[in-house]
Amino acid sequence: MAANKKRFKLKIANKNYVVIGDSTPEHMRAVSHLVNEQLTEIMSENVSREDAAVLLAINAVSDQLRKQKELDDIKDKKSHDGEQ
């Protein structure tokens, strides 16, 4: 394990996980809180934990792609504005 990597113990949907990364404890608490919140919301529709996890992953990737497109559009606009 690299020197800058840390272990984080998270409880997601009443199951314990150990995550290794270079995030701050505050960041991982926020991630854990949001994942639990979103899983709880999805699971309230009577889907299994596995299905809820897949749906949460789909939502997260979709949001990531949308944000990346927004960033790309901003960069394109800035580069076009700079050409004038």
Biopython code that builds the backbone (N, CA, C, O; Angstrom):
import numpy as np
from Bio.PDB.StructureBuilder import StructureBuilder

atoms = [
    (1, "MET", "N", (0.846, -1.175, 0.000)),
    (1, "MET", "CA", (0.000, 0.000, 0.000)),
    (1, "MET", "C", (0.890, 1.236, 0.000)),
    (1, "MET", "O", (1.836, 1.324, 0.783)),
    (2, "ALA", "N", (0.595, 2.174, -0.862)),
    (2, "ALA", "CA", (1.378, 3.398, -0.971)),
    (2, "ALA", "C", (1.262, 4.213, 0.312)),
    (2, "ALA", "O", (0.271, 4.117, 1.037)),
    (3, "ALA", "N", (2.285, 5.011, 0.580)),
    (3, "ALA", "CA", (2.355, 5.777, 1.820)),
    (3, "ALA", "C", (1.181, 6.744, 1.980)),
    (3, "ALA", "O", (0.715, 6.960, 3.098)),
    (4, "ASN", "N", (0.702, 7.320, 0.900)),
    (4, "ASN", "CA", (-0.373, 8.306, 1.011)),
    (4, "ASN", "C", (-1.765, 7.680, 1.062)),
    (4, "ASN", "O", (-2.753, 8.405, 1.179)),
    (5, "LYS", "N", (-1.867, 6.382, 0.980)),
    (5, "LYS", "CA", (-3.168, 5.703, 1.027)),
    (5, "LYS", "C", (-3.574, 5.469, 2.479)),
    (5, "LYS", "O", (-2.738, 5.176, 3.334)),
    (6, "LYS", "N", (-4.864, 5.604, 2.737)),
    (6, "LYS", "CA", (-5.398, 5.381, 4.081)),
    (6, "LYS", "C", (-6.523, 4.368, 4.004)),
    (6, "LYS", "O", (-7.145, 4.189, 2.957)),
    (7, "ARG", "N", (-6.777, 3.713, 5.116)),
    (7, "ARG", "CA", (-7.893, 2.776, 5.216)),
    (7, "ARG", "C", (-9.060, 3.496, 5.880)),
    (7, "ARG", "O", (-8.895, 4.209, 6.870)),
    (8, "PHE", "N", (-10.228, 3.293, 5.316)),
    (8, "PHE", "CA", (-11.441, 3.871, 5.875)),
    (8, "PHE", "C", (-12.430, 2.744, 6.121)),
    (8, "PHE", "O", (-12.679, 1.921, 5.240)),
    (9, "LYS", "N", (-12.985, 2.713, 7.307)),
    (9, "LYS", "CA", (-14.021, 1.733, 7.628)),
    (9, "LYS", "C", (-15.366, 2.418, 7.453)),
    (9, "LYS", "O", (-15.666, 3.411, 8.115)),
    (10, "LEU", "N", (-16.167, 1.871, 6.553)),
    (10, "LEU", "CA", (-17.479, 2.432, 6.251)),
    (10, "LEU", "C", (-18.555, 1.409, 6.529)),
    (10, "LEU", "O", (-18.342, 0.207, 6.372)),
    (11, "LYS", "N", (-19.704, 1.888, 6.940)),
    (11, "LYS", "CA", (-20.864, 1.018, 7.100)),
    (11, "LYS", "C", (-21.893, 1.478, 6.077)),
    (11, "LYS", "O", (-22.464, 2.563, 6.186)),
    (12, "ILE", "N", (-22.113, 0.629, 5.082)),
    (12, "ILE", "CA", (-23.038, 0.929, 3.995)),
    (12, "ILE", "C", (-24.156, -0.106, 4.032)),
    (12, "ILE", "O", (-23.905, -1.309, 3.962)),
    (13, "ALA", "N", (-25.380, 0.369, 4.141)),
    (13, "ALA", "CA", (-26.552, -0.517, 4.191)),
    (13, "ALA", "C", (-26.361, -1.621, 5.235)),
    (13, "ALA", "O", (-26.627, -2.797, 4.986)),
    (14, "ASN", "N", (-25.895, -1.199, 6.405)),
    (14, "ASN", "CA", (-25.678, -2.094, 7.552)),
    (14, "ASN", "C", (-24.645, -3.184, 7.296)),
    (14, "ASN", "O", (-24.671, -4.230, 7.945)),
    (15, "LYS", "N", (-23.755, -2.950, 6.372)),
    (15, "LYS", "CA", (-22.665, -3.890, 6.104)),
    (15, "LYS", "C", (-21.356, -3.113, 6.175)),
    (15, "LYS", "O", (-21.262, -1.994, 5.671)),
    (16, "ASN", "N", (-20.344, -3.713, 6.806)),
    (16, "ASN", "CA", (-19.054, -3.050, 6.975)),
    (16, "ASN", "C", (-18.157, -3.268, 5.761)),
    (16, "ASN", "O", (-18.081, -4.364, 5.206)),
    (17, "TYR", "N", (-17.480, -2.189, 5.366)),
    (17, "TYR", "CA", (-16.532, -2.223, 4.252)),
    (17, "TYR", "C", (-15.268, -1.486, 4.669)),
    (17, "TYR", "O", (-15.312, -0.552, 5.469)),
    (18, "VAL", "N", (-14.154, -1.917, 4.120)),
    (18, "VAL", "CA", (-12.903, -1.185, 4.270)),
    (18, "VAL", "C", (-12.525, -0.683, 2.890)),
    (18, "VAL", "O", (-12.411, -1.455, 1.937)),
    (19, "VAL", "N", (-12.332, 0.639, 2.801)),
    (19, "VAL", "CA", (-12.000, 1.289, 1.542)),
    (19, "VAL", "C", (-10.606, 1.883, 1.698)),
    (19, "VAL", "O", (-10.299, 2.506, 2.715)),
    (20, "ILE", "N", (-9.770, 1.689, 0.691)),
    (20, "ILE", "CA", (-8.418, 2.229, 0.717)),
    (20, "ILE", "C", (-8.327, 3.332, -0.325)),
    (20, "ILE", "O", (-8.690, 3.138, -1.485)),
    (21, "GLY", "N", (-7.839, 4.491, 0.102)),
    (21, "GLY", "CA", (-7.723, 5.600, -0.828)),
    (21, "GLY", "C", (-6.968, 6.758, -0.227)),
    (21, "GLY", "O", (-6.465, 6.670, 0.893)),
    (22, "ASP", "N", (-6.890, 7.840, -0.969)),
    (22, "ASP", "CA", (-6.149, 9.010, -0.502)),
    (22, "ASP", "C", (-7.066, 10.168, -0.137)),
    (22, "ASP", "O", (-6.617, 11.311, -0.053)),
    (23, "SER", "N", (-8.333, 9.888, 0.077)),
    (23, "SER", "CA", (-9.309, 10.914, 0.450)),
    (23, "SER", "C", (-9.137, 11.311, 1.907)),
    (23, "SER", "O", (-8.433, 10.654, 2.675)),
    (24, "THR", "N", (-9.794, 12.396, 2.262)),
    (24, "THR", "CA", (-9.804, 12.810, 3.659)),
    (24, "THR", "C", (-10.911, 12.060, 4.396)),
    (24, "THR", "O", (-11.855, 11.573, 3.775)),
    (25, "PRO", "N", (-10.793, 11.969, 5.710)),
    (25, "PRO", "CA", (-11.880, 11.344, 6.481)),
    (25, "PRO", "C", (-13.212, 12.072, 6.276)),
    (25, "PRO", "O", (-14.263, 11.433, 6.220)),
    (26, "GLU", "N", (-13.174, 13.392, 6.166)),
    (26, "GLU", "CA", (-14.400, 14.163, 5.955)),
    (26, "GLU", "C", (-15.054, 13.784, 4.621)),
    (26, "GLU", "O", (-16.272, 13.629, 4.533)),
    (27, "HIS", "N", (-14.225, 13.639, 3.595)),
    (27, "HIS", "CA", (-14.742, 13.257, 2.275)),
    (27, "HIS", "C", (-15.400, 11.883, 2.348)),
    (27, "HIS", "O", (-16.499, 11.691, 1.829)),
    (28, "MET", "N", (-14.736, 10.936, 2.984)),
    (28, "MET", "CA", (-15.280, 9.576, 3.051)),
    (28, "MET", "C", (-16.549, 9.526, 3.903)),
    (28, "MET", "O", (-17.452, 8.741, 3.616)),
    (29, "ARG", "N", (-16.627, 10.358, 4.953)),
    (29, "ARG", "CA", (-17.874, 10.422, 5.737)),
    (29, "ARG", "C", (-19.011, 10.948, 4.861)),
    (29, "ARG", "O", (-20.131, 10.439, 4.914)),
    (30, "ALA", "N", (-18.715, 11.966, 4.059)),
    (30, "ALA", "CA", (-19.734, 12.522, 3.164)),
    (30, "ALA", "C", (-20.170, 11.485, 2.135)),
    (30, "ALA", "O", (-21.360, 11.345, 1.857)),
    (31, "VAL", "N", (-19.208, 10.761, 1.570)),
    (31, "VAL", "CA", (-19.521, 9.708, 0.595)),
    (31, "VAL", "C", (-20.397, 8.647, 1.244)),
    (31, "VAL", "O", (-21.432, 8.265, 0.697)),
    (32, "SER", "N", (-19.982, 8.178, 2.402)),
    (32, "SER", "CA", (-20.736, 7.146, 3.113)),
    (32, "SER", "C", (-22.162, 7.617, 3.413)),
    (32, "SER", "O", (-23.123, 6.869, 3.229)),
    (33, "HIS", "N", (-22.286, 8.851, 3.871)),
    (33, "HIS", "CA", (-23.612, 9.400, 4.187)),
    (33, "HIS", "C", (-24.498, 9.446, 2.938)),
    (33, "HIS", "O", (-25.653, 9.022, 2.979)),
    (34, "LEU", "N", (-23.959, 9.957, 1.833)),
    (34, "LEU", "CA", (-24.753, 10.064, 0.608)),
    (34, "LEU", "C", (-25.122, 8.694, 0.041)),
    (34, "LEU", "O", (-26.244, 8.496, -0.425)),
    (35, "VAL", "N", (-24.183, 7.755, 0.078)),
    (35, "VAL", "CA", (-24.479, 6.404, -0.424)),
    (35, "VAL", "C", (-25.586, 5.779, 0.413)),
    (35, "VAL", "O", (-26.531, 5.209, -0.133)),
    (36, "ASN", "N", (-25.476, 5.883, 1.729)),
    (36, "ASN", "CA", (-26.516, 5.315, 2.594)),
    (36, "ASN", "C", (-27.862, 5.983, 2.352)),
    (36, "ASN", "O", (-28.895, 5.315, 2.303)),
    (37, "GLU", "N", (-27.845, 7.298, 2.203)),
    (37, "GLU", "CA", (-29.078, 8.027, 1.950)),
    (37, "GLU", "C", (-29.732, 7.577, 0.642)),
    (37, "GLU", "O", (-30.937, 7.329, 0.589)),
    (38, "GLN", "N", (-28.924, 7.477, -0.403)),
    (38, "GLN", "CA", (-29.460, 7.102, -1.707)),
    (38, "GLN", "C", (-29.879, 5.639, -1.740)),
    (38, "GLN", "O", (-30.899, 5.306, -2.343)),
    (39, "LEU", "N", (-29.113, 4.764, -1.103)),
    (39, "LEU", "CA", (-29.506, 3.350, -1.046)),
    (39, "LEU", "C", (-30.825, 3.186, -0.297)),
    (39, "LEU", "O", (-31.694, 2.420, -0.714)),
    (40, "THR", "N", (-30.966, 3.907, 0.805)),
    (40, "THR", "CA", (-32.204, 3.831, 1.583)),
    (40, "THR", "C", (-33.391, 4.258, 0.730)),
    (40, "THR", "O", (-34.452, 3.633, 0.757)),
    (41, "GLU", "N", (-33.191, 5.335, -0.029)),
    (41, "GLU", "CA", (-34.270, 5.812, -0.900)),
    (41, "GLU", "C", (-34.623, 4.779, -1.966)),
    (41, "GLU", "O", (-35.801, 4.507, -2.199)),
    (42, "ILE", "N", (-33.623, 4.207, -2.609)),
    (42, "ILE", "CA", (-33.868, 3.216, -3.660)),
    (42, "ILE", "C", (-34.488, 1.957, -3.070)),
    (42, "ILE", "O", (-35.415, 1.390, -3.647)),
    (43, "MET", "N", (-33.975, 1.514, -1.913)),
    (43, "MET", "CA", (-34.474, 0.280, -1.308)),
    (43, "MET", "C", (-35.900, 0.448, -0.762)),
    (43, "MET", "O", (-36.583, -0.544, -0.509)),
    (44, "SER", "N", (-36.347, 1.687, -0.582)),
    (44, "SER", "CA", (-37.720, 1.899, -0.123)),
    (44, "SER", "C", (-38.732, 1.479, -1.193)),
    (44, "SER", "O", (-39.923, 1.331, -0.917)),
    (45, "GLU", "N", (-38.238, 1.293, -2.406)),
    (45, "GLU", "CA", (-39.091, 0.822, -3.504)),
    (45, "GLU", "C", (-39.141, -0.711, -3.560)),
    (45, "GLU", "O", (-39.551, -1.289, -4.565)),
    (46, "ASN", "N", (-38.719, -1.357, -2.471)),
    (46, "ASN", "CA", (-38.756, -2.808, -2.336)),
    (46, "ASN", "C", (-37.899, -3.536, -3.375)),
    (46, "ASN", "O", (-38.323, -4.538, -3.952)),
    (47, "VAL", "N", (-36.701, -3.023, -3.601)),
    (47, "VAL", "CA", (-35.742, -3.745, -4.438)),
    (47, "VAL", "C", (-34.665, -4.322, -3.527)),
    (47, "VAL", "O", (-34.454, -3.834, -2.417)),
    (48, "SER", "N", (-34.001, -5.338, -3.991)),
    (48, "SER", "CA", (-32.960, -5.972, -3.190)),
    (48, "SER", "C", (-31.778, -5.028, -3.014)),
    (48, "SER", "O", (-31.642, -4.043, -3.739)),
    (49, "ARG", "N", (-30.936, -5.335, -2.057)),
    (49, "ARG", "CA", (-29.729, -4.538, -1.829)),
    (49, "ARG", "C", (-28.854, -4.560, -3.079)),
    (49, "ARG", "O", (-28.279, -3.538, -3.454)),
    (50, "GLU", "N", (-28.751, -5.718, -3.722)),
    (50, "GLU", "CA", (-27.934, -5.841, -4.939)),
    (50, "GLU", "C", (-28.491, -4.962, -6.063)),
    (50, "GLU", "O", (-27.743, -4.235, -6.717)),
    (51, "ASP", "N", (-29.794, -5.034, -6.282)),
    (51, "ASP", "CA", (-30.405, -4.205, -7.325)),
    (51, "ASP", "C", (-30.271, -2.723, -6.993)),
    (51, "ASP", "O", (-30.035, -1.905, -7.882)),
    (52, "ALA", "N", (-30.423, -2.374, -5.711)),
    (52, "ALA", "CA", (-30.277, -0.980, -5.296)),
    (52, "ALA", "C", (-28.850, -0.502, -5.557)),
    (52, "ALA", "O", (-28.648, 0.631, -5.995)),
    (53, "ALA", "N", (-27.863, -1.354, -5.292)),
    (53, "ALA", "CA", (-26.465, -0.980, -5.533)),
    (53, "ALA", "C", (-26.212, -0.749, -7.020)),
    (53, "ALA", "O", (-25.510, 0.191, -7.395)),
    (54, "VAL", "N", (-26.778, -1.601, -7.859)),
    (54, "VAL", "CA", (-26.613, -1.430, -9.308)),
    (54, "VAL", "C", (-27.294, -0.142, -9.764)),
    (54, "VAL", "O", (-26.721, 0.614, -10.549)),
    (55, "LEU", "N", (-28.497, 0.113, -9.287)),
    (55, "LEU", "CA", (-29.199, 1.340, -9.665)),
    (55, "LEU", "C", (-28.451, 2.580, -9.178)),
    (55, "LEU", "O", (-28.388, 3.588, -9.882)),
    (56, "LEU", "N", (-27.884, 2.504, -7.972)),
    (56, "LEU", "CA", (-27.093, 3.614, -7.456)),
    (56, "LEU", "C", (-25.854, 3.844, -8.319)),
    (56, "LEU", "O", (-25.501, 4.988, -8.606)),
    (57, "ALA", "N", (-25.193, 2.758, -8.734)),
    (57, "ALA", "CA", (-24.019, 2.880, -9.609)),
    (57, "ALA", "C", (-24.405, 3.511, -10.947)),
    (57, "ALA", "O", (-23.683, 4.362, -11.466)),
    (58, "ILE", "N", (-25.534, 3.095, -11.499)),
    (58, "ILE", "CA", (-26.002, 3.673, -12.769)),
    (58, "ILE", "C", (-26.256, 5.169, -12.595)),
    (58, "ILE", "O", (-25.857, 5.970, -13.440)),
    (59, "ASN", "N", (-26.914, 5.543, -11.508)),
    (59, "ASN", "CA", (-27.166, 6.958, -11.245)),
    (59, "ASN", "C", (-25.860, 7.736, -11.092)),
    (59, "ASN", "O", (-25.725, 8.837, -11.626)),
    (60, "ALA", "N", (-24.900, 7.164, -10.365)),
    (60, "ALA", "CA", (-23.622, 7.847, -10.130)),
    (60, "ALA", "C", (-22.852, 8.046, -11.430)),
    (60, "ALA", "O", (-22.316, 9.127, -11.673)),
    (61, "VAL", "N", (-22.792, 7.022, -12.258)),
    (61, "VAL", "CA", (-22.067, 7.134, -13.531)),
    (61, "VAL", "C", (-22.785, 8.110, -14.455)),
    (61, "VAL", "O", (-22.140, 8.898, -15.147)),
    (62, "SER", "N", (-24.095, 8.064, -14.470)),
    (62, "SER", "CA", (-24.861, 8.997, -15.291)),
    (62, "SER", "C", (-24.580, 10.440, -14.864)),
    (62, "SER", "O", (-24.348, 11.309, -15.704)),
    (63, "ASP", "N", (-24.603, 10.683, -13.560)),
    (63, "ASP", "CA", (-24.291, 12.024, -13.044)),
    (63, "ASP", "C", (-22.861, 12.436, -13.409)),
    (63, "ASP", "O", (-22.616, 13.580, -13.793)),
    (64, "GLN", "N", (-21.934, 11.507, -13.287)),
    (64, "GLN", "CA", (-20.529, 11.787, -13.623)),
    (64, "GLN", "C", (-20.387, 12.170, -15.088)),
    (64, "GLN", "O", (-19.690, 13.131, -15.413)),
    (65, "LEU", "N", (-21.038, 11.434, -15.970)),
    (65, "LEU", "CA", (-20.964, 11.738, -17.398)),
    (65, "LEU", "C", (-21.598, 13.096, -17.710)),
    (65, "LEU", "O", (-21.083, 13.854, -18.532)),
    (66, "ARG", "N", (-22.711, 13.393, -17.052)),
    (66, "ARG", "CA", (-23.377, 14.678, -17.251)),
    (66, "ARG", "C", (-22.466, 15.824, -16.801)),
    (66, "ARG", "O", (-22.343, 16.826, -17.505)),
    (67, "LYS", "N", (-21.831, 15.684, -15.638)),
    (67, "LYS", "CA", (-20.924, 16.717, -15.134)),
    (67, "LYS", "C", (-19.700, 16.859, -16.034)),
    (67, "LYS", "O", (-19.225, 17.970, -16.268)),
    (68, "GLN", "N", (-19.192, 15.739, -16.537)),
    (68, "GLN", "CA", (-18.043, 15.811, -17.435)),
    (68, "GLN", "C", (-18.401, 16.556, -18.712)),
    (68, "GLN", "O", (-17.598, 17.337, -19.223)),
    (69, "LYS", "N", (-19.601, 16.320, -19.229)),
    (69, "LYS", "CA", (-20.043, 17.041, -20.427)),
    (69, "LYS", "C", (-20.159, 18.537, -20.138)),
    (69, "LYS", "O", (-19.772, 19.361, -20.965)),
    (70, "GLU", "N", (-20.690, 18.888, -18.969)),
    (70, "GLU", "CA", (-20.778, 20.295, -18.589)),
    (70, "GLU", "C", (-19.391, 20.934, -18.537)),
    (70, "GLU", "O", (-19.197, 22.046, -19.028)),
    (71, "LEU", "N", (-18.425, 20.228, -17.940)),
    (71, "LEU", "CA", (-17.050, 20.746, -17.878)),
    (71, "LEU", "C", (-16.455, 20.888, -19.272)),
    (71, "LEU", "O", (-15.814, 21.894, -19.578)),
    (72, "ASP", "N", (-16.665, 19.886, -20.114)),
    (72, "ASP", "CA", (-16.157, 19.949, -21.487)),
    (72, "ASP", "C", (-16.771, 21.112, -22.248)),
    (72, "ASP", "O", (-16.081, 21.802, -22.998)),
    (73, "ASP", "N", (-18.079, 21.332, -22.056)),
    (73, "ASP", "CA", (-18.756, 22.454, -22.720)),
    (73, "ASP", "C", (-18.185, 23.791, -22.249)),
    (73, "ASP", "O", (-17.989, 24.700, -23.056)),
    (74, "ILE", "N", (-17.916, 23.915, -20.947)),
    (74, "ILE", "CA", (-17.326, 25.146, -20.408)),
    (74, "ILE", "C", (-15.935, 25.362, -20.990)),
    (74, "ILE", "O", (-15.589, 26.476, -21.384)),
    (75, "LYS", "N", (-15.136, 24.296, -21.045)),
    (75, "LYS", "CA", (-13.786, 24.408, -21.617)),
    (75, "LYS", "C", (-13.846, 24.804, -23.089)),
    (75, "LYS", "O", (-13.070, 25.646, -23.543)),
    (76, "ASP", "N", (-14.768, 24.195, -23.834)),
    (76, "ASP", "CA", (-14.922, 24.532, -25.256)),
    (76, "ASP", "C", (-15.324, 25.992, -25.428)),
    (76, "ASP", "O", (-14.809, 26.689, -26.302)),
    (77, "LYS", "N", (-16.243, 26.444, -24.589)),
    (77, "LYS", "CA", (-16.691, 27.836, -24.674)),
    (77, "LYS", "C", (-15.535, 28.785, -24.375)),
    (77, "LYS", "O", (-15.358, 29.789, -25.065)),
    (78, "LYS", "N", (-14.747, 28.467, -23.344)),
    (78, "LYS", "CA", (-13.598, 29.319, -22.990)),
    (78, "LYS", "C", (-12.576, 29.342, -24.114)),
    (78, "LYS", "O", (-12.018, 30.395, -24.421)),
    (79, "SER", "N", (-12.326, 28.200, -24.728)),
    (79, "SER", "CA", (-11.325, 28.172, -25.800)),
    (79, "SER", "C", (-11.826, 28.922, -27.026)),
    (79, "SER", "O", (-11.036, 29.562, -27.720)),
    (80, "HIS", "N", (-13.112, 28.856, -27.303)),
    (80, "HIS", "CA", (-13.695, 29.605, -28.416)),
    (80, "HIS", "C", (-13.729, 31.091, -28.127)),
    (80, "HIS", "O", (-13.494, 31.901, -29.023)),
    (81, "ASP", "N", (-14.018, 31.462, -26.887)),
    (81, "ASP", "CA", (-14.022, 32.870, -26.509)),
    (81, "ASP", "C", (-12.610, 33.454, -26.595)),
    (81, "ASP", "O", (-12.437, 34.628, -26.922)),
    (82, "GLY", "N", (-11.613, 32.634, -26.301)),
    (82, "GLY", "CA", (-10.221, 33.079, -26.353)),
    (82, "GLY", "C", (-9.718, 33.265, -27.775)),
    (82, "GLY", "O", (-8.756, 34.001, -27.994)),
    (83, "GLU", "N", (-10.347, 32.612, -28.748)),
    (83, "GLU", "CA", (-9.921, 32.695, -30.140)),
    (83, "GLU", "C", (-10.370, 33.995, -30.789)),
    (83, "GLU", "O", (-9.803, 34.401, -31.804)),
    (84, "GLN", "N", (-11.370, 34.653, -30.228)),
    (84, "GLN", "CA", (-11.931, 35.852, -30.853)),
    (84, "GLN", "C", (-11.052, 37.051, -30.657)),
    (84, "GLN", "O", (-11.382, 38.141, -31.123)),
]
sb = StructureBuilder()
sb.init_structure("model")
sb.init_model(0)
sb.init_chain("A")
sb.init_seg("    ")
for serial, (resi, resn, name, xyz) in enumerate(atoms, 1):
    if name == "N":
        sb.init_residue(resn, " ", resi, " ")
    sb.init_atom(name, np.array(xyz, "f"), 0.0, 1.0, " ", f" {name:<3s}", serial, name[0])
structure = sb.get_structure()
